[in-house]
């Protein structure tokens, strides 16, 4: 299989060489996500971690024309990265996959298969239902103010509308929201609130497949600690 992967590092730029570095001296977290929103968010989160002993790498597609965003294609990036680490004699510490429930494009059976593969391969899954925008909303407000079923269905207000309900709500709260040009500074102060609010719901991925929730909080909490 041709390589689909390139690595974007915010810090810890030096490559790991098995002759000079070991998994015990450098903790590596590799993250693969579906789209630009997740990429921009984690670029911001990376900057919050200044440890010289942790390397966080965002896995992105080598070809910008590569439009494969289905979870089955995202997991290929983790497969490729795992093979790289193993070839260099280093067992990867944590490989994370960040995806949406996205009922419009991903079936429940497909997500169950992804959860099972992550279990078998030792990958961590950060899943949001309905979308990553739900995780972003938790930075700004309590969902007790909302109809949870409306959030979960995340409808388009009109047939012609390009934005779904959660994007519209983020736009109201922020005075504008563009998922392709995320302003991380608008969410940074609310990270701890988002983690707390997410934990009030289930963070179990098998539960999140059917219910409102996000386990992204587990990954973000690990990074900022």
C-alpha positions in Angstrom: 0.0 0.0 0.0 1.4 3.4 -1.0 2.0 5.8 1.8 -0.8 8.2 2.6 0.9 9.7 5.6 3.0 12.6 6.6 3.8 13.9 10.1 3.2 17.4 11.4 5.0 18.1 14.6 4.5 21.2 16.7 7.4 20.2 19.0 9.7 17.3 19.5 10.9 17.6 16.0 13.9 15.3 16.2 13.1 11.7 15.0 13.3 8.8 17.4 16.3 6.7 16.7 16.4 3.3 18.4 20.2 3.7 19.0 19.8 6.9 21.0 16.2 7.0 22.2 13.9 4.4 23.8 10.2 4.3 24.5 11.2 4.8 28.2 12.8 8.2 27.6 10.3 9.6 25.1 6.6 9.2 25.3 4.9 9.3 21.9 1.3 10.1 21.2 0.3 9.9 17.5 -3.1 11.3 16.4 -5.1 10.8 13.2 -8.3 12.7 12.6 -10.9 13.1 10.0 -10.8 16.7 9.0 -9.4 20.2 9.2 -11.4 21.1 12.3 -9.8 18.4 14.4 -6.3 19.1 12.9 -6.5 22.8 13.8 -7.8 22.1 17.3 -5.0 19.7 18.1 -2.4 22.0 16.7 -3.6 24.4 19.4 -3.7 21.8 22.1 -0.1 20.7 21.2 1.2 24.1 22.2 -0.1 23.7 25.7 2.3 20.8 26.4 5.9 21.8 26.9 7.3 18.6 28.2 10.6 17.5 26.6 9.7 13.9 27.3 6.5 13.8 25.3 6.3 13.9 21.6 2.9 14.6 20.1 2.5 14.1 16.3 -0.4 14.8 14.2 -0.8 12.4 11.3 -2.0 14.0 8.2 -2.5 13.0 4.6 0.6 13.4 2.4 -1.6 14.5 -0.6 -4.0 17.4 0.0 -6.2 16.0 -2.8 -6.7 12.9 -0.7 -10.4 13.2 0.3 -10.7 9.9 2.1 -12.2 10.9 5.5 -14.2 7.8 6.4 -13.1 6.2 9.7 -11.9 3.1 7.7 -9.4 5.4 5.9 -8.4 7.3 9.0 -7.4 4.1 10.7 -5.1 3.3 7.8 -2.9 6.3 8.9 -2.5 4.6 12.3 -1.7 1.3 10.7 1.0 2.9 8.7 2.5 4.8 11.7 2.5 1.6 13.8 4.4 -0.2 11.1 7.0 2.7 11.0 7.6 2.6 14.7 7.9 -1.2 14.8 10.3 -1.1 11.8 12.5 1.3 13.9 12.5 -1.0 16.9 10.3 1.2 19.0 6.9 0.2 20.3 4.5 3.2 19.9 3.2 4.4 23.3 -0.3 5.6 22.2 -2.0 5.9 18.8 -5.2 7.8 18.8 -8.0 8.0 16.2 -10.4 11.0 16.4 -13.6 10.5 14.5 -17.3 11.5 14.5 -20.4 9.2 14.8 -21.7 10.9 11.7 -24.8 8.9 11.1 -25.2 10.3 7.6 -22.0 8.6 6.4 -21.0 5.9 8.8 -23.2 3.0 9.8 -23.4 1.5 13.4 -21.9 -1.8 12.1 -18.9 0.1 10.6 -18.3 1.9 13.9 -18.5 -1.3 15.9 -15.9 -2.8 13.5 -13.7 0.2 14.1 -14.0 -0.1 17.9 -13.1 -3.8 17.7 -10.1 -3.1 15.5 -8.8 -0.4 17.8 -9.1 -2.9 20.7 -7.2 -5.6 18.8 -4.5 -3.2 17.5 -4.2 -1.3 20.8 -5.4 2.0 19.3 -7.2 4.6 21.3 -10.5 6.0 19.9 -11.7 9.5 20.6 -15.3 9.4 19.3 -17.9 12.2 19.3 -21.6 11.8 18.8 -22.9 13.5 16.7 -19.7 15.4 15.6 -16.6 17.0 16.8 -18.5 20.3 17.1 -20.3 18.8 20.1 -16.9 18.6 21.9 -16.3 22.3 20.9 -19.7 23.3 22.2 -18.8 21.9 25.7 -16.0 24.5 25.9 -18.5 27.3 25.7 -21.6 26.3 27.6 -23.5 23.6 29.5 -25.7 21.4 27.4 -28.3 21.5 30.2 -29.5 24.6 28.3 -30.2 22.5 25.2 -32.6 19.8 24.0 -30.2 16.9 23.9 -32.2 15.0 21.3 -31.9 18.1 19.0 -28.1 18.1 19.5 -27.9 14.4 18.8 -29.9 14.6 15.6 -27.9 17.7 14.5 -30.3 18.6 11.7 -29.9 21.2 8.9 -32.2 24.1 9.7 -33.2 24.3 6.0 -32.8 22.1 3.0 -30.5 24.6 1.4 -28.4 25.2 4.6 -24.8 23.9 4.5 -24.4 24.1 8.2 -26.0 21.8 10.7 -27.4 22.7 14.1 -24.2 22.5 16.1 -22.3 24.6 13.7 -25.1 27.2 13.8 -25.0 27.2 17.6 -21.2 27.7 17.7 -21.6 30.5 15.2 -24.1 32.2 17.5 -21.9 31.8 20.6 -18.7 32.9 18.9 -20.0 35.5 16.6 -19.1 33.3 13.6 -17.7 29.8 13.1 -15.9 28.3 10.1 -14.8 24.7 10.6 -12.0 25.1 8.1 -10.6 28.2 9.9 -10.8 27.3 13.6 -9.7 30.0 16.1 -8.3 27.9 18.9 -7.9 30.8 21.2 -11.7 31.0 21.4 -11.8 27.6 23.0 -8.6 27.4 25.0 -10.0 28.9 28.2 -12.8 26.4 28.2 -10.8 23.2 27.9 -11.1 22.2 31.5 -14.8 23.0 31.5 -15.2 20.9 28.4 -13.5 17.9 30.0 -15.7 18.2 33.1 -18.9 18.5 31.1 -18.0 15.6 28.8 -17.3 13.3 31.8 -20.8 14.0 33.1 -21.9 12.0 30.1 -20.6 8.6 29.1 -17.0 8.4 27.7 -17.4 4.7 26.7 -17.2 4.5 23.0 -19.7 1.6 22.6 -22.2 3.8 24.5 -21.4 6.9 22.5 -22.2 5.2 19.2 -25.9 5.4 20.2 -25.9 8.3 22.7 -24.8 11.9 23.0 -21.3 12.1 24.2 -17.6 12.4 23.4 -14.5 10.6 24.5 -12.2 13.3 23.1 -11.9 14.6 26.7 -9.7 11.6 27.6 -7.1 12.4 24.9 -7.1 16.2 25.6 -6.9 15.6 29.4 -3.9 13.3 28.8 -2.1 16.0 26.7 -2.7 19.0 28.9 -1.6 17.0 32.1 
